[in-house]
Amino acid sequence: MYSTLLAFDWGFLIEKLVLIVGIVSISLVIAMYETWAERKVAAVMQDRRGPMRAGPFGLLQPLADGLKLFMKEEIIPNTSNRMLFILGPCLAMLAAMMTSAVIPWGGKIDFFGIRTVNLQIADINIGILYIFAVVSMGVFGIMIGGWASNNKFSLMAALRGASQAISYELPMGLSLIALLMFTGSLKMSAIVGQQLDGIWNVVYQPLGFLIFLVCAFAECNRTPFDLPEAENELNFGYHQEYSSMKLGFYLFAEYINMFISSAVIATLYFGGYDIPFVNDTQLTEKVGLNLMALFQALTLFAKIGAFIFLFMWVRWTIPRFRYDQLMNLGWKKLVPLALANMIITAAVILWLKK
């Protein structure tokens, strides 16, 4: 027993724990400041100033909002299913956080010449399938929360959310099949490696990227696909009966999903941490592994920031769909387009192999 403990690679365990804590912390901080950024983007588009009172330029506003949620009274309806009522927001938050595990956030770090650490928690062979599996769990958080509230508006919103997620996961998956036929791998690090110092996948799969982007909006319940939170029809949506940090978990999960969706889009179609117009291999030889890993991580976060801005821009520009329009777009437009893109991609690959 003692020899087994000595033989165990404790450095590997510490490395992964540090990565998990770091990525979770960064995700939470970014989710906090996405709320501030969304208010600022909305203010600019509506010719206002946005939050300005809490700290310089309103930078402490997310902290004030978080403190407000913590200090609010926690109410659990008498007619609700108490256990599931608590489980719903926890499951939504857990699913949102778990998706970051397979995303490569940068290159390698040399730890004092003792150990080389990859900036990725888990480099598994089925990375994309893992993301789809975990994202599907988030639907249970919405459905459980809406049903456990014992409120008809919450239940209707949860049913909308579940049916919307099912409808848009199909074209999203079909768009990825075309990408996977081209890359030949489900491994996220391999997909990024193929794009390093080369042509990004968006050049080869422009239609697949557009389909994936639209489906990402729907999966994140963002405008114009925010039917589960349609205030004018369903009051406050599936989290109508929630208060305090349980409500905060649902709201935070949405912003974390937006952050992770942007990271996945950047990784699959825009080279991930690949620095554009720069030969990464040559630059690594000049500046070293650690500085290069920092540059690559900053590049990835810049791409993520661009997509987060796109999410916010669309929200304050495009009106919400009607529910029948949402379903027609998913089943009658995106699914046929994704199938056509998959068939065309397969035909091109076969033609190139001849």
Secondary structure, 3 states (H helix, E strand, C coil): CHHHHHHCCHHHHHHHHHHHHHHHHHHHHHHHHHHHHHHHHHHHHCCCCCCCCCCHHHCCHHHHHHHHHHHCCCCCCCCCCHHHHHHHHHHHHHHHHHHHHHCCCCCEEEECCCEEEECCCCCCCCHHHHHHHHHHHHHHHHHHHHHHCCCHHHHHHHHHHHHHHHHHHHHHHHHHHHHHHHHCCCCHHHHHHHHCCCCCHHHHCHHHHHHHHHHHHHHCCCCCCCHHHCHHHHCCCCCCCCCHHHHHHHHHHHHHHHHHHHHHHHHHHCCCCCCCCCCHHHHHHHHCHHHHHHHHHHHHHHHHHHHHHHHHHHHCCCCCCCHHHHHHHHHHHHHHHHHHHHHHHHHHHHHHHC
